[in-house]
Structures are given as structure tokens and as C-alpha cells.
Amino acid sequence: MIIIVLGSGIDQKGRLSKETINRLKEAHRLHLENGACFLLSGKYNFPKSKENPPRFTEAEVMLNYLKKLNVKEEKIFIDKESTDTISAAYFAKTKHFIPQKEKKATIVTSGINMERVEYIFFKVFGEEYQLHLVATTQKLSCQSKGMIFAKQKVLNEKAKKLLEGIESGDHEAVKKRISSPQYEKEKTLGLPSNLNYKKTC
């Protein structure tokens, strides 16, 4: 089994978000229980400056974090290519699971992302894989909840639209989709502004 840790952001100085650290802590706890390897996923996740991106990818910074927790480097795989959840699922399957003939994965993400992550990974991997999702919790203010819920609703709809017409497990079709010139524009088009939110508590 492999524990997949999905990144949730890195700043220009190469610092992980609090949520990414929460995910790494949970993944580390699971690793101590079963000795599974890690797959750390993430490039930059929309850096503020495309001309001056962080020095290291998010996956590389996550690797260093786990090494400080005394995880052996041979237990850690990294994906430095993915920039969103769909590409993370694609690269995980084609670069790690298929070559290693691995069929089981535990995916660590935030509870608020579960619906979208579950849809994407089951769509990309297909029924022959055993996927288990583990959610971390987030402490959010009323304003933050409103913004995040609004964004997640749009992202859930976008994921289904971006993968529309693709059969479950057809990663070659996913590759064509994410390689399309329009993909980068479509995945960010229409995301709600931080100012456009509704309080949820």
C-alpha cells in the first residue's frame, strides 16, 4: 500500500501551508501503524509569480518535512509534476502504481475536499484499485468557511465537467484531457473571489 499525500499550497519562500502539514502528520501516523510508503504530490499549486516560482516544489518540501520526522528517504516517492488533483491522480497511477504493480492506496486530504478527491481518484484509477480516503480536520472562521465552501462547490462541478465523457480507469483519456491547451484556463475560470462569500455560521 502507498499513502498519497495531496499538497494544499506552498508560498514563494517555500513554506508549506498549515493544512499540508496537518496532512503530513496524519500520513506519518498511518505510516507508523503499517509501515507503508509515501507518495507526496505537488508542484507549486498556483504560485503567485509564474516568472519567479518557489525554489523547490511542494513535494520536495514535504519530503524534507518527513525526513525531519526520521522517515527513511527510500520510503518516500515524490510527484513534482502535478498542479491539481486530476493531474495528481494521473501521475500517481501512471508513474507509481502501474510500474510498481501496486493496487492499494490511502489518500490523505482535507475533509472539505473529500467529495472531489474521491470522485477524481476513483475516476482516474478505476475499479481494479482499492482506494481508501482519510480526512484531516480544519479549524476555520465563519468567513473562511464561506469562502472555502463556495470554492469547493465550484471545484466539484469543474472536476466533473473536466472529466466528463471519460470512462472510469481510462488514464490515457485523462492524459489527453490535461494536455489540452484549454485545460489550464478551464480549471481556474470562474473560481469565486475571496470577497464573494456567504457566512455559514
C-alpha positions in Angstrom: 0.0 0.0 0.0 1.1 3.6 -0.6 0.0 6.6 1.3 -0.7 9.5 -1.1 -0.5 13.0 0.5 -2.0 15.7 -1.6 -0.5 19.1 -1.2 -2.5 22.2 -0.4 -0.2 25.1 -1.2 3.3 26.5 -0.8 4.3 30.1 -0.6 7.1 31.9 -2.5 9.5 31.3 0.3 8.9 27.5 0.1 6.8 27.2 3.3 4.1 24.6 3.5 0.5 25.6 4.3 -0.8 24.6 7.7 -3.2 22.2 6.1 -0.4 20.4 4.2 1.4 20.0 7.5 -1.7 18.5 9.0 -1.9 16.0 6.2 1.7 15.1 6.6 1.2 14.5 10.3 -1.8 12.2 9.7 0.1 10.3 6.9 3.1 9.9 9.3 0.7 8.5 11.9 -0.6 5.9 9.4 3.0 5.1 8.3 3.9 4.3 11.9 1.0 1.9 12.1 1.6 0.0 8.9 5.0 0.9 7.5 3.5 2.0 4.2 5.5 4.1 1.7 4.6 7.7 0.9 3.8 9.4 -2.4 4.0 13.2 -2.0 2.1 15.1 -4.6 2.5 18.7 -5.7 4.4 21.1 -7.8 3.5 24.7 -6.9 -0.3 24.9 -6.7 -0.7 28.3 -8.4 2.4 30.3 -7.3 1.8 34.0 -7.1 4.6 34.6 -9.6 4.9 32.2 -12.5 8.1 34.0 -13.6 9.6 33.5 -10.1 8.3 30.3 -8.7 9.5 28.8 -5.3 12.9 27.3 -5.4 11.6 23.9 -4.5 8.4 22.1 -5.4 5.8 21.4 -2.8 6.6 17.7 -3.0 10.3 18.3 -2.3 9.5 20.5 0.8 7.1 17.8 2.0 9.9 15.2 1.6 12.2 17.3 3.8 9.5 17.6 6.4 9.1 13.8 6.6 12.8 13.3 6.7 12.9 15.5 9.9 10.4 13.1 11.3 13.0 10.3 10.7 11.2 8.7 7.8 13.7 6.9 5.6 14.0 8.5 2.2 13.7 5.2 0.4 10.1 5.0 1.9 9.2 8.3 0.1 8.2 8.8 -3.6 7.5 12.3 -4.9 5.5 13.7 -7.7 6.9 17.1 -8.8 4.7 17.4 -11.9 1.1 17.7 -10.7 -0.5 21.1 -10.4 -4.1 20.0 -9.4 -5.9 16.9 -8.1 -6.7 15.5 -11.5 -3.1 15.6 -12.6 -2.1 14.2 -9.2 -4.3 11.2 -9.7 -3.0 10.7 -13.2 0.7 10.9 -12.3 0.2 8.7 -9.2 -1.3 6.0 -11.3 1.0 6.1 -14.3 4.3 6.9 -12.7 4.0 4.8 -9.5 1.1 2.4 -9.2 1.3 0.8 -12.6 5.1 0.4 -12.7 5.1 -1.0 -9.2 2.0 -3.1 -9.7 0.5 -1.6 -6.6 -3.2 -1.8 -6.2 -3.9 -0.3 -2.8 -3.7 3.4 -1.7 -4.7 5.5 1.2 -5.2 9.1 0.2 -4.8 11.8 2.8 -6.6 15.1 2.2 -8.9 17.6 3.9 -12.4 16.7 4.9 -13.8 19.6 2.9 -12.1 18.2 -0.3 -13.3 14.6 0.2 -16.1 14.6 -2.4 -13.9 16.0 -5.2 -10.9 13.9 -4.4 -12.9 10.7 -4.1 -14.6 11.4 -7.5 -11.3 12.2 -9.3 -9.3 9.3 -7.9 -11.9 6.7 -8.5 -12.5 8.1 -12.0 -8.8 8.1 -12.9 -7.8 4.8 -11.2 -10.8 2.7 -11.9 -12.4 -0.2 -10.1 -9.4 -2.5 -10.0 -7.8 -0.4 -7.4 -8.6 -0.3 -3.7 -8.7 3.3 -2.6 -9.2 4.5 0.9 -9.6 8.2 1.8 -8.6 9.7 5.1 -9.6 13.2 6.0 -7.9 15.8 8.2 -9.9 18.5 10.0 -9.5 22.2 9.6 -10.3 25.0 12.1 -11.9 27.7 10.1 -13.5 31.1 10.9 -17.0 31.8 9.6 -15.6 33.9 6.8 -13.1 31.3 5.8 -15.8 28.6 5.8 -17.9 30.6 3.5 -15.1 31.2 1.1 -13.9 27.6 1.1 -17.4 26.1 0.8 -18.1 28.4 -2.2 -14.8 27.5 -3.9 -15.2 23.8 -3.2 -18.7 23.8 -4.8 -17.3 25.3 -7.9 -14.3 22.9 -7.9 -16.6 19.9 -7.5 -18.6 21.0 -10.5 -15.4 21.7 -12.5 -13.9 18.3 -11.8 -17.0 16.6 -13.2 -17.0 18.8 -16.2 -13.3 18.4 -16.9 -13.6 14.6 -16.7 -16.9 14.4 -18.5 -17.2 11.6 -21.1 -14.1 9.7 -19.7 -14.7 6.1 -18.7 -13.6 5.1 -15.2 -10.0 3.9 -15.3 -9.2 5.4 -18.7 -6.0 7.3 -17.7 -5.0 7.7 -21.4 -8.1 9.8 -22.0 -7.2 11.7 -18.8 -3.8 12.4 -20.2 -5.2 13.8 -23.4 -7.6 16.0 -21.4 -5.0 17.5 -19.1 -2.6 18.0 -22.0 -5.2 20.1 -23.8 -4.3 23.8 -24.3 -7.6 24.8 -22.8 -7.3 22.7 -19.7 -5.3 25.3 -17.6 -7.8 28.0 -18.5 -10.9 25.9 -17.8 -9.8 24.7 -14.4 -9.4 28.2 -13.0 -12.1 30.0 -14.9 -15.0 31.2 -12.7 -13.5 30.5 -9.3 -15.1 32.7 -6.7 -13.3 35.7 -5.4 -12.4 35.8 -1.7 -14.7 38.7 -1.4 -17.7 36.8 -2.7 -18.7 34.6 0.2 -21.6 33.7 2.4 -21.2 33.2 6.2 -22.0 29.7 7.2 -22.1 30.0 11.0 
